Amino acid sequence: MSQHLSEQEIIRREKLKKIQEAGIEAYPAPLYPVSHYSTDIKTHFSEENKEAFTNVCIAGRIMSINDKGKVFFIKIQDSKGIIQLYVKRDDVCPTEDKSFWDIVVKHGLDLGDIIGATGYVFITKTGETSLHTQTITLLTKSLKPLPVVKRDEEGNVFDEVTDPEFRYRQRYADLIINTSVKETFEKRTKLINTIRNFLNEQGALEVDTPVLQAIPGGAAARPFITHHNALDVPFYLRIANELYLKRLIVGGFDWVYEFSRNFRNEGMDRTHNPEFTVLEWYTAYKDYFWMMEITEQLFEKVAIALHGTTDVLLEDKIINFKAPFKRISIIDAIKENTGIDITDKTEDELRKVCKQLNIDVAPNIGKGKLIDEIFGATSEHKYIQPTFIIDYPVEMSPLTKKHRTKAGLVERFELMVNGKELANAYSELNDPIDQRERFEEQLKLMERGDAEAMYIDYDFLRALEYGMPPTSGIGIGIDRLCMMMLNQPSIQDVLLFPQMRPEKFEN
């Protein structure tokens, strides 16, 4: 992208030059004593308490200018909303010198400029709560015009500000123009804080674990590879933090959690971004039955915190997060949706099932991946209301404890909502010998060409040999949870800066 200036950008630079030549600072030092915010003024001001609003200082970005000659009506947007300024020439320039009015207010201000204003609050003849401005200060001169906002007769925004390429790449402009976007990210923070408070109240301890890892463990995924110059060895951006959190359980913590920034070198679509946030926690002396109950409590609490009810609008459906959630085994789910019972089927038999169901599968994947493909193609999308898919075949879950009563299965669940996985949880495998054998099976899959098979983490095996108590753990996709709780159609809509193809800039 070259620095080709539009006509408007050239005009703005000329205005900046005139302002600076007049000795007026267009980018003054940042200290500005803001005392009030727009929505607070509009909510609390009345004629009865107007004495409390006689010495007001506000600041914000200009969103509209209405020039009435010696009076300007300027609407500014601060971090909470929009308020109108009533700006009269003889008030802001009470002496005979009107140069500030002419250079800055009359001919220097543009939409997008950031200004400060002091004065007193009053209600105009049209009934609008406004600031009768006594001083005005240019805080930042904007050199690039804001995107043009066009609305149809029903008030719907269209044109540039609805273009995903523009919105995701220039999020800073998107936030200025589309106020609902800002609300989405404020609610995202509220969602995370609700979860954090819930876990803290339960006695869990928030921790940090490494992002750079010598072995990308804890999940089956393709990693990003980097190089550690000082050690002269390859390192990986973490695909999960699971194995480090389990090490802490070995070390004596009873309940640890982390909001983990993870990285997977895989595809990008409306539900996947290479960089994403996962909440994982691990609790000693618990199992996956307990984990299902605490998960229900958590999601119920989040829904109520955001919406005041457990009913959440998602697309054209109402999702009810009221506990308890439905539970069904993955084998029964496949049978329920295909009529085929895959119990005890061999790898070759599963390939025949895939062929029967017209599911294309790679030749180098094993039994666990085949079952996963069958479930994903035939069943996953059927579970709209929150549903725990439980009791997976052992081949699908190399880090999970074998089922206490059902041979060939493990104690695992995935929470499905609106046909998508929202959480994944286990009764954790704490038998170091069994774990070593599971890792070795993953190594065989890697040798067959499965790029997502797990590496063997020998240090983690050593940790298990010291003894890890019975433990349950869970991973919850925070970005996907935000999509569902905030009714957003794409993961890019809940990430402030989603991954984009790099732009090309020219000097």
Summary of the structure (lengths in Angstrom):
residues: 507
radius of gyration: 29.1
end to end distance: 8.3
largest distance: 93.8
contacts: 1524
relative contact order: 0.10
helix: 36%
strand: 26%
